[in-house]
């Protein structure tokens, strides 16, 4: 099995190699092989390609994904620019190992997925992944453990395509819903206005998923507000206004007892 994987991996590299152009007086054509966004189709294909690449290298990973990629895969948004992720093997107290043991090993998979997308004429951005989530958890071991354990318990699988039967490859799961809601509220800022047109749609979606997971119809404003401190973030001064916007998007009171304080 190892020999077969090594052979297929080598073959894949050979196939993706670019031909050496012949010398001529003509300027080479510029191929439009990149885009600024990904749809559900192109994103899932890229995730599968990256996972298969890691399976060939006999590397197992579980990546926690948050933000736009989650919305796109689950049908709440049409496109996203990248996929924000962090591996479950991250160590908040030893982040220096993360680069060598995780990020460097994943790079060939990300590159292979980008090359493959261009060959299918459905290109994705060359920098289609973002690993900067890890910076927030630096030296915050307890918070990181909460994030990881809740994501694993939630077990919202976004993709496991491309994985081998032995568990190698990449399993992508969604970050905790309340964490994602908090992040979206914080990113909306203290002016009470969304930074992007889809911000409140995203926030509504995260809240709906949290309620669904917990088998509830609504959550009180005070309980929702407590999520911010639980995740180590400060609630915006306009949280009441933001909560009303979320309810308006939902067409119902997902958040009850809203206070402007």
Buried (B, 14 or more C-beta within 10 A) or exposed (E): EEEEBEEEBEEBEEEEEEEEEEEEEEEEEEEEBBBEBBBBEBBBBBBBBBBBBBBBBBBBBBBBBBBBBBBBBBEBBEBBBBBBBBBBBBBBEEBEEBEEBBBEBBEBBBBBBBBBBBEEEBBBBEEBBBBEBBEBBEEBEEBBEBBBEBBEEBEBEBBBBBBBEEEBBBBBBBBBBBBBBBBBBBBBBEEBEBEEEBBBBBBBBBBBBBBEBEEEEBBEBEEBBEBBEEBBBEBBBBBBBBBBBBBEBBEEBBBBEBEEE
